[in-house]
Amino acid sequence: MQDLTTGSVTRHLLKTSSFMLVTMVFQTLYFLVDLYWVGRLGSAAVAGVSVAGNLMFIVLAVTQMLGVGTTTLVSHASGSQDRPRALLVFNQSQVLAVVVGAIFFIIAMALRTSYAEALAADPATSALAARYLLWFIPAMALQFPMVAMSAALRGTGNFKPGMIVSTASVIMNMVLAPFLMFGWLTHRPMGIAGAAIASLIAIVIATVWLALYFRAPDSYLKLRPAEWKPQLVLWKKLLSIGLPAGAEFALLAVYLFIVYSVTRPFGAAAQAGFGIGLRVVQAGFMPVVALGFAVAPVAGQNVGARLPQRVRETFRSAVLMAAGAMAVLTVICQIAGAPMIRVFSDDPQVVAVGDEYLRIISWNFVASGIVFVGSSMFQALGNTLPALIASVVRVAAVAIPTLWLSRLPGFELRWIWYLSVAAGLLQTAVNLLLLRREFQIRFGSVSSVGTAAGS
């Protein structure tokens, strides 16, 4: 365990963020490399993977629910030096993760074909998405226990094991994918299914590897079968913290479902352009997402140790870091949108849609970075409902007008991107107001929130 309640808050944020950033760089590199290879199979394959990938947001929603609750409770227990409590939370989170992962696997496998048909622009894209999901759904199901293990380690301030395992598994995935997809050496090309099988093999190895870490004699957290009997009171506590955070990702899945549904009349090329643009944005958001993962345990341990000034300092430092990183990304998307899309597709229509998406949506990046930090602070405080409220406001501000406008003659995709920018700014304002209120309730002061937000 690493004590985050003493020393420089900025140094803790930079150190823990760097571990997460390395992990995310390799994960995003895999997504981009995978997209590059899939792009060699044609626009229908890219659209198929993009449609199938939307299901990943549901997985992110549920794993976020488990991970946030685990990180928060473990960080609070670690900050207050209560190791027995940390051990209990960790083991119960593993049981809950396995149960939820099994439920997801059964439902997703049963509905994968219907899901692909509902979102794909044509039968060819639908067939490719269903073929990909056949192997990718088991890989996603294994994410549940793996995320819970990594979240518990983050709660103790130990980011290194998760970084090593995740990085190694991603490298393995990148190496395996083209061999399976194109039949290199094997002479049995598997196409789009090969990419999913590579992911499954890598995640199986990573899950076993990470579980073995907890058998080490010096491990602060250990797997203890004696503590695996379900404790529903603790499950309720984990879910009460994690459910609103998970629902935020679920709302993102709803947003994407609406976008893909509305873009169907524009064809597979438009869906592919949006899908590539979205991947580019996800890659660019790596520093802020890594920072968000760092903010929760750093602030959380200080909440557990009852050090409100350090909690405020964590927020202030993180906002400055996030705003700076997102300002740089905005400039890059304004001047190099088309070249980034062209790396993955040379289809002029795909490039046009992706470039326009990046140039418009990038005006919302700085605000989105602040939202990431704010949401992580709510996690550290153990009350994620306000962040969910802000997300509901954002999705409603996009979804309702989009569904109405899509029925009008002359409807254009850029209308959705402009709505998304406006809704993102609204979400930022609501998020900051609610965080200001939460600080006032818990600590009796709002000055630091206002200062950080205005700087």
SELOKE-747573 format. One record per residue (C-alpha): x negated, y negated, z negated. Coordinates in steps of 0.02 Angstrom, whole numbers, padded with zeros to 5 digits, always signed. Example, Ala and Ser with C-alpha at 12.3 -4.5 7.8 and 13.67 -1.06 7.14 Angstrom:
-00615+00225-00390;-00684+00053-00357;
This chain:
+00000+00000+00000;-00056-00178+00036;-00006-00314-00087;+00069-00459+00012;+00115-00561-00142;-00058-00640-00160;-00178-00724-00039;-00144-00828+00115;+00029-00803+00187;-00030-00856+00360;-00171-00730+00353;-00050-00591+00304;+00065-00639+00448;-00077-00641+00574;-00149-00476+00514;+00015-00381+00509;+00074-00460+00671;-00087-00407+00757;-00055-00225+00714;+00122-00235+00781;+00065-00333+00933;-00060-00197+00982;+00080-00069+00969;+00199-00175+01069;+00070-00220+01202;+00047-00037+01240;+00233-00001+01231;+00271-00143+01350;+00125-00094+01461;+00206+00077+01472;+00374+00001+01520;+00293-00103+01655;+00184+00038+01721;+00334+00155+01718;+00435+00023+01811;+00294+00007+01938;+00294+00194+01974;+00483+00204+01978;+00481+00057+02099;+00387+00168+02221;+00543+00278+02227;+00650+00132+02291;+00775+00001+02230;+00907+00133+02187;+00784+00218+02068;+00740+00051+01984;+00925+00011+01964;+00956+00187+01896;+00822+00171+01763;+00885-00004+01721;+01062+00061+01697;+01000+00207+01593;+00888+00090+01495;+01038-00008+01437;+01080+00141+01327;+00914+00110+01239;+00989-00049+01166;+01115+00059+01074;+00972+00162+01006;+00881+00002+00957;+01039-00057+00871;+01056+00099+00764;+00870+00120+00730;+00862-00064+00686;+01001-00032+00562;+00901+00108+00481;+00734+00020+00495;+00788-00147+00423;+00870-00069+00272;+00718+00040+00241;+00590-00099+00260;+00689-00217+00149;+00716-00095+00004;+00540-00022+00013;+00462-00196+00019;+00566-00253-00130;+00515-00098-00228;+00332-00119-00178;+00332-00303-00223;+00400-00262-00396;+00274-00118-00416;+00412+00014-00427;+00336+00162-00332;+00467+00293-00384;+00602+00181-00308;+00500+00161-00149;+00479+00350-00135;+00664+00380-00158;+00713+00251-00028;+00589+00323+00096;+00649+00503+00079;+00832+00456+00084;+00804+00351+00239;+00728+00503+00326;+00879+00612+00289;+00996+00476+00350;+00893+00452+00508;+00898+00637+00552;+01087+00644+00528;+01119+00489+00634;+00996+00546+00769;+01085+00714+00785;+01254+00628+00803;+01186+00512+00936;+01112+00658+01034;+01277+00753+01040;+01382+00603+01092;+01258+00535+01219;+01234+00702+01306;+01421+00727+01318;+01452+00555+01395;+01293+00526+01499;+01375+00557+01669;+01527+00448+01631;+01412+00312+01565;+01307+00311+01723;+01459+00307+01836;+01533+00160+01739;+01382+00046+01760;+01297+00097+01922;+01329-00003+02081;+01343+00153+02191;+01347+00345+02181;+01161+00362+02220;+01112+00248+02076;+01234+00339+01962;+01159+00509+02003;+00982+00447+01971;+01031+00369+01805;+01116+00530+01748;+00964+00634+01798;+00850+00518+01701;+00961+00521+01546;+00963+00712+01541;+00784+00708+01477;+00776+00533+01405;+00920+00557+01281;+00824+00687+01178;+00675+00568+01177;+00787+00428+01112;+00861+00543+00977;+00686+00573+00907;+00663+00386+00888;+00776+00386+00735;+00662+00477+00609;+00507+00399+00689;+00573+00222+00667;+00623+00258+00487;+00447+00320+00447;+00365+00168+00527;+00487+00049+00439;+00446+00122+00269;+00260+00100+00301;+00288-00082+00352;+00380-00109+00188;+00220-00061+00096;+00119-00178+00205;+00035-00032+00296;+00052-00061+00483;-00102+00037+00540;-00036+00218+00550;+00115+00166+00653;+00002+00067+00770;-00116+00213+00798;+00019+00343+00829;+00127+00231+00939;-00021+00172+01044;-00085+00349+01071;+00088+00412+01120;+00114+00270+01243;-00054+00303+01327;-00006+00486+01340;+00161+00437+01416;+00080+00323+01546;-00042+00459+01598;+00089+00596+01611;+00223+00499+01704;+00147+00487+01879;+00085+00667+01873;+00261+00729+01837;+00351+00605+01950;+00246+00633+02107;+00182+00808+02075;-00001+00762+02062;-00097+00924+02033;+00064+01020+01998;+00130+00997+02177;+00305+00995+02102;+00367+00814+02110;+00509+00784+01988;+00551+00606+02038;+00641+00499+01913;+00663+00646+01793;+00474+00659+01777;+00465+00487+01696;+00592+00539+01564;+00506+00707+01530;+00341+00617+01503;+00427+00507+01373;+00501+00659+01285;+00334+00750+01273;+00246+00595+01205;+00379+00558+01074;+00384+00738+01011;+00196+00732+00981;+00206+00558+00901;+00346+00608+00781;+00251+00761+00717;+00089+00661+00705;+00167+00520+00603;+00254+00644+00486;+00085+00724+00448;+00021+00556+00384;+00132+00569+00232;+00047+00732+00180;-00118+00642+00148;-00169+00642-00038;-00191+00452-00042;-00026+00412+00044;+00081+00290-00057;+00238+00367+00018;+00264+00555+00030;+00396+00671+00100;+00477+00755-00051;+00609+00888-00013;+00671+00873-00193;+00734+00698-00149;+00820+00748+00013;+00990+00781-00066;+01100+00642+00006;+01129+00498-00115;+01277+00408-00041;+01257+00255-00153;+01082+00225-00085;+01140+00261+00093;+01273+00129+00069;+01142+00005+00010;+01028+00044+00159;+01172+00024+00280;+01242-00132+00199;+01076-00219+00236;+01042-00136+00402;+01216-00129+00479;+01229-00315+00522;+01052-00312+00594;+01094-00159+00698;+01254-00239+00755;+01150-00382+00827;+01068-00260+00946;+01237-00181+00982;+01298-00352+01034;+01150-00364+01152;+01204-00198+01228;+01380-00271+01249;+01306-00423+01335;+01205-00314+01453;+01355-00203+01487;+01453-00357+01540;+01310-00421+01648;+01288-00255+01737;+01475-00241+01762;+01487-00416+01835;+01334-00389+01947;+01403-00229+02026;+01482-00322+02174;+01312-00401+02211;+01234-00228+02242;+01088-00124+02177;+00959-00256+02228;+01038-00385+02113;+01045-00260+01969;+00863-00215+02002;+00812-00399+02004;+00897-00430+01838;+00825-00269+01766;+00647-00316+01815;+00671-00494+01751;+00733-00427+01586;+00580-00314+01571;+00466-00462+01604;+00555-00562+01468;+00538-00417+01347;+00352-00410+01384;+00334-00597+01355;+00427-00588+01190;+00302-00466+01117;+00210-00592+01006;+00372-00656+00929;+00446-00483+00903;+00282-00429+00822;+00290-00584+00712;+00468-00540+00663;+00413-00367+00608;+00278-00449+00502;+00391-00582+00424;+00513-00457+00347;+00388-00361+00237;+00281-00513+00195;+00432-00613+00138;+00517-00457+00068;+00376-00413-00051;+00376-00592-00114;+00564-00585-00139;+00538-00426-00242;+00400-00512-00341;+00512-00665-00367;+00395-00790-00283;+00514-00908-00191;+00381-01033-00138;+00286-00898-00044;+00449-00845+00039;+00475-01023+00101;+00295-01034+00158;+00316-00874+00258;+00463-00949+00353;+00375-01113+00386;+00216-01032+00454;+00312-00906+00560;+00421-01038+00644;+00267-01137+00698;+00186-00980+00770;+00344-00926+00861;+00379-01096+00938;+00202-01109+01004;+00201-00937+01083;+00371-00962+01165;+00323-01132+01236;+00178-01049+01328;+00293-00912+01395;+00416-01043+01458;+00281-01127+01562;+00225-00960+01635;+00401-00913+01690;+00428-01084+01769;+00274-01076+01877;+00248-00889+01908;+00420-00807+01904;+00422-00740+02082;+00243-00668+02078;+00283-00572+01918;+00441-00497+01996;+00348-00457+02158;+00228-00345+02062;+00370-00221+02040;+00469-00244+02201;+00438-00321+02371;+00624-00327+02413;+00661-00513+02447;+00834-00504+02367;+00765-00420+02210;+00628-00552+02197;+00752-00695+02223;+00870-00635+02086;+00729-00599+01963;+00641-00764+01994;+00799-00866+01971;+00840-00772+01811;+00667-00808+01737;+00665-00992+01784;+00835-01026+01705;+00831-00913+01552;+00657-00971+01501;+00726-01139+01443;+00796-01043+01295;+00634-00958+01242;+00578-01077+01103;+00751-01070+01024;+00751-00880+01037;+00583-00872+00948;+00655-00971+00802;+00805-00854+00797;+00688-00703+00784;+00601-00779+00633;+00766-00828+00553;+00838-00654+00575;+00683-00577+00496;+00701-00695+00347;+00880-00637+00321;+00813-00458+00320;+00684-00503+00188;+00818-00585+00082;+00926-00428+00093;+01074-00516+00175;+01082-00490+00363;+01265-00538+00386;+01229-00722+00427;+01113-00671+00570;+01252-00561+00638;+01375-00706+00630;+01256-00813+00733;+01238-00672+00861;+01426-00650+00875;+01440-00835+00914;+01309-00818+01050;+01383-00664+01135;+01559-00734+01128;+01498-00897+01206;+01428-00796+01352;+01549-00652+01371;+01715-00742+01370;+01671-00874+01500;+01579-00745+01608;+01728-00628+01618;+01837-00774+01669;+01716-00854+01792;+01677-00687+01877;+01855-00686+01946;+01836-00855+02030;+01795-00873+02215;+01612-00916+02246;+01553-00845+02080;+01361-00840+02070;+01244-00746+01953;+01156-00906+01901;+01314-00959+01809;+01283-00818+01685;+01103-00872+01656;+01154-01053+01620;+01287-00993+01500;+01156-00885+01414;+01042-01035+01387;+01182-01140+01311;+01239-00996+01202;+01060-00967+01141;+01043-01147+01084;+01209-01132+00992;+01150-00972+00907;+00990-01058+00849;+01087-01200+00767;+01206-01080+00678;+01061-00968+00623;+00965-01113+00545;+01117-01184+00458;+01159-01015+00381;+00977-00983+00331;+00973-01155+00248;+01127-01105+00149;+01052-00937+00100;+00893-01019+00037;+00996-01141-00064;+01099-01003-00143;+00949-00894-00187;+00816-01024-00226;+00911-01185-00257;+00813-01283-00125;+00835-01313+00060;+00696-01435+00096;+00572-01310+00168;+00697-01240+00291;+00740-01410+00356;+00557-01458+00369;+00509-01300+00463;+00653-01311+00583;+00616-01490+00625;+00429-01468+00648;
